[in-house]
């Protein structure tokens, strides 16, 4: 339920096209719907401008499908992250039009293709191994109404690959940079452009990378002042924040 949908509902009642009792029934599950195993937050889009997102990790296929279906009744776009093909199979039985983005491990439903962002969000990954995290950011940003460009495998070991896209990066309004190993790439990108850079440390790397901790600490100590950092492998969180910035 969005502000626009709520206004449309009230207008239908005002013009006599919808009975007050019918409107009450549609609003009955606000602000949340209790499914016993989950309390689905239908009010979130009204509060923050974007609907609730499902984290598939730790949930059964039935739970993901039920939550997804309930959200689909109230929201035009629905996203579930960290999901499996088994969870998607359960969702597809309940929700027509749901799609599975395998690289991002995301289940999506997109019925609102309107652009809400004021500019382009660029998503950059250091290596091909970082692409699943970057793709989670791409899918999230697209579903939240942003034009998105992505640039993969442009890490610091071959800096000329990044510089080949400098002009495109300069045009972006927000840039998300995903990198593992020592996590140097966000600082380099931050030094080249004058917009917010959201750094995403990934768990890619050998032993002393400590599953992304080395990249996280490196990014948090960036000397590029326009760099901020989200949690390890959190492409979704980076794209959510980037979407909010892109609407300002």
Long-range contacts (C-beta under 8 A, 24 or more apart in sequence): 1-27, 1-30, 1-42, 1-43, 1-45, 1-46, 1-74, 1-75, 2-45, 2-46, 2-75, 3-45, 3-46, 6-46, 29-70, 29-74, 33-70, 35-66, 35-67, 35-70, 37-63, 38-63, 38-66, 38-67, 40-67, 40-70, 40-71, 42-70, 42-71, 42-74, 42-75, 45-75, 49-244, 49-247, 50-144, 50-240, 50-243, 51-75, 51-77, 51-78, 53-79, 53-80, 53-81, 53-140, 53-236, 53-240, 54-78, 54-79, 54-80, 54-81, 54-83, 54-107, 55-80, 55-81, 55-82, 56-80, 56-81, 56-82, 56-83, 56-84, 56-87, 56-105, 56-107, 57-81, 57-82, 59-87, 61-86, 61-87, 61-89, 61-90, 61-91, 62-90, 64-90, 64-91, 64-107, 65-90, 65-91, 65-93, 65-94, 65-95, 66-94, 68-94, 68-95, 68-98, 68-107, 68-109, 69-94, 69-95, 72-98, 72-109, 76-110, 76-111, 76-112, 77-108, 77-109, 77-110, 77-111, 77-112, 77-143, 77-144, 78-107, 78-108, 78-109, 79-106, 79-107, 79-108, 79-109, 79-139, 79-140, 79-143, 80-106, 80-107, 80-108, 81-105, 81-106, 81-136, 81-140, 81-236, 83-107, 101-135, 101-139, 103-131, 103-132, 103-135, 104-132, 104-135, 104-136, 104-138, 104-139, 104-235, 105-132, 105-136, 106-136, 106-139, 106-140, 108-139, 108-143, 110-142, 110-143, 112-145, 114-145, 115-145, 115-146, 115-147, 116-144, 116-145, 116-146, 116-243, 116-246, 116-247, 117-141, 117-144, 117-145, 117-146, 117-147, 117-173, 117-243, 117-246, 117-247, 118-173, 118-246, 118-247, 118-248, 119-147, 119-171, 119-172, 119-173, 119-174, 119-246, 120-146, 120-147, 120-148, 120-149, 120-171, 120-172, 120-173, 121-146, 121-147, 121-148, 121-149, 121-172, 121-173, 121-174, 121-175, 121-176, 121-239, 121-242, 121-243, 121-246, 122-148, 122-149, 122-150, 122-151, 122-168, 122-169, 122-172, 122-174, 122-175, 122-176, 123-148, 123-149, 123-150, 123-151, 123-175, 123-176, 123-178, 123-239, 124-150, 124-151, 124-152, 124-154, 124-162, 124-169, 124-175, 124-176, 124-177, 124-178, 124-185, 124-189, 125-150, 125-151, 125-152, 125-153, 125-154, 125-155, 125-177, 125-178, 125-179, 126-153, 126-154, 126-155, 126-156, 126-177, 126-178, 126-179, 126-180, 126-181, 126-185, 127-153, 127-155, 127-179, 127-180, 127-181, 127-204, 128-152, 128-153, 129-180, 129-202, 129-204, 130-178, 130-179, 130-180, 130-202, 130-204, 133-178, 133-200, 133-202, 133-233, 133-234, 133-235, 134-176, 134-178, 134-200, 134-235, 135-235, 136-235, 136-236, 136-239, 137-176, 137-178, 137-200, 137-235, 137-236, 137-238, 137-239, 137-242, 138-235, 138-239, 139-239, 140-235, 140-236, 140-239, 140-240, 140-243, 141-176, 141-239, 141-242, 141-243, 144-239, 144-240, 144-243, 145-243, 146-242, 146-243, 146-246, 154-185, 155-179, 155-181, 155-185, 156-184, 156-185, 156-188, 159-188, 162-188, 162-189, 166-192, 169-193, 173-245, 173-246, 174-198, 174-242, 174-245, 174-246, 176-200, 176-235, 176-238, 176-239, 176-242, 178-202, 178-235, 178-238, 179-215, 179-219, 180-204, 180-205, 180-209, 180-212, 180-215, 181-205, 181-209, 181-214, 181-215, 182-209, 182-214, 182-215, 182-218, 183-214, 183-215, 183-216, 183-217, 183-218, 183-219, 184-218, 186-219, 186-222, 186-224, 186-227, 186-229, 187-219, 187-222, 187-223, 187-224, 187-227, 189-224, 190-222, 190-224, 190-225, 190-226, 190-227, 191-224, 193-226, 194-226, 195-226, 196-226, 196-228, 196-242, 196-245, 197-224, 197-226, 197-227, 197-228, 198-227, 198-228, 198-229, 198-230, 198-238, 198-241, 198-242, 199-227, 199-228, 199-229, 199-230, 199-238, 200-229, 200-230, 200-233, 200-234, 200-235, 200-238, 201-229, 201-231, 201-232, 201-233, 202-232, 202-233, 203-232, 203-233
